[in-house]
Amino acid sequence: MVTIPARRAVSLAGIAALVVGAGLVLLLQVIPPTDEISVTRRTISEYGLSDHKWVFDLAVVLVALGSAAGLAVLQRQGRLPVPAAILGTLWTVGLLVIVAFPKPDWATVSRADFGGTLHRIASVVAFVALPLAVLVAARAAFPSSPGRRLLARVLAVASLGWFAVILGAVVVAAVEGGRWWTLIPLGLVERGMALTELIALAVLLAPVGPGFAHTSPGRR
């Protein structure tokens, strides 16, 4: 049996992993040679092609593990509906696929290979699945905390808003021609989306008050 204090510790450890993972990505933006990668035009995955690839991979794996740990606690507490659990799993698996199949180096290839295609698909799935998971889980996660519930939902919608900017660029490029990634500051949009999603996830995973003991039947 996992006690309530132990579950709180796991949740906090999961959030800590998210913070450290995000911190490592921020670190890559200020140390050479990755400080030369444009944060406005280049995606986060560009760090995976640098000499600091191991730092990028570690950051993403930490976020994946932290997400899995925190979501598992919510599931054990009966605060994570099945659809949200599935979406959360897609987010976590998507992150691991991003690490396993790096972004293609467009300086040496003209089009994405199988691994590059998987990287793209995993990126889209992960970035869409997480905010949807937060939206679906908000009510069950915070049945008596309307403020936390609203904050989680607002952050999830904001995350989808960032993604809508990318979709808009794709549509405009399809209609008017040109390269969609040049129509917006893609790196900035992706970083904004990633940060918003991690904050939304942290809000969802943060333990509730010490008196909270909402547990599904059979899991006491």
C-alpha positions, -999 to +999 in steps of 0.1 A: +000+000+000+013+035-010+005+060+018-007+095+011+026+112+021+044+088-003+021+098-031+027+134-023+064+128-024+062+111-058+041+140-072+066+165-060+094+144-074+076+144-108+072+181-107+109+185-098+118+164-128+097+187-150+115+217-136+150+202-140+142+191-176+130+226-185+160+241-168+184+220-189+167+232-221+171+268-209+207+261-201+213+250-237+201+284-248+229+302-230+259+279-232+281+275-263+278+262-289+241+258-286+237+295-276+241+302-313+209+283-321+181+309-327+154+307-301+130+325-324+135+304-356+149+271-346+129+244-328+139+229-295+148+196-312+177+214-329+196+209-297+195+172-303+218+177-333+244+196-313+274+185-293+251+188-263+227+161-275+230+142-243+218+172-223+188+176-246+180+139-244+183+139-206+160+169-204+133+152-224+136+119-206+133+137-172+101+154-184+088+121-196+096+103-163+083+131-142+051+131-162+046+094-159+052+094-121+028+123-115+001+110-137+004+075-121-002+091-087-034+109-100-046+076-115-040+058-081-060+086-064-089+082-088-083+117-101-074+108-137-102+097-160-093+069-185-093+093-216-069+116-198-047+086-188-046+076-225-037+111-236-011+114-209+004+081-220+006+095-256+024+126-243+050+105-224+056+080-252+058+108-277+086+124-257+105+091-256+101+087-294+114+122-299+146+111-281+149+078-298+144+093-333+161+127-335+151+155-358+167+152-393+197+174-400+184+195-429+219+206-436+227+170-448+194+156-460+167+169-483+138+151-467+129+133-436+136+095-434+115+070-414+130+082-381+125+118-390+089+112-399+084+094-366+100+124-348+075+148-365+045+126-357+056+121-321+061+159-316+026+167-329+009+139-309+028+149-277+021+186-279-016+180-286-022+151-263-010+169-231-033+199-231-062+177-240-053+154-211-052+184-187-086+196-200-102+162-196-087+156-161-093+190-146-127+183-131-118+149-116-084+162-104-099+192-086-135+184-076-135+209-047-109+233-060-125+255-087-095+279-088-070+251-095-094+236-120-098+269-139-061+276-139-054+242-154-080+246-181-068+281-190-032+269-194-044+239-215-064+262-238-034+286-240-012+256-250-037+247-278-037+283-288+001+282-294-005+251-316-032+268-335-007+294-345+014+267-362-017+252-379-026+287-391+008+291-407+005+256-424-030+266-438-017+300-451+013+284-467-009+257-484-032+284-498-007+311-508+024+289-512+058+292-495+073+275-465+050+276-435+078+276-409+090+310-423+057+327-417+060+326-379+088+327-354+085+289-351+112+285-324+095+311-302+061+296-307+072+261-299+091+272-268+060+292-256+039+261-262+063+238-244+066+261-214+028+266-211+022+229-213+047+221-186+032+247-163-003+232-170+010+198-162+027+210-130-006+226-119-024+193-126+002+172-107+007+195-077-006+178-046-039+191-032-044+200+005-032+175+031-067+167+041-076+155+006-082+118+005-102+112-026-094+077-037-112+054-060-128+023-046-104-005-038-074+017-038-072+028-001 
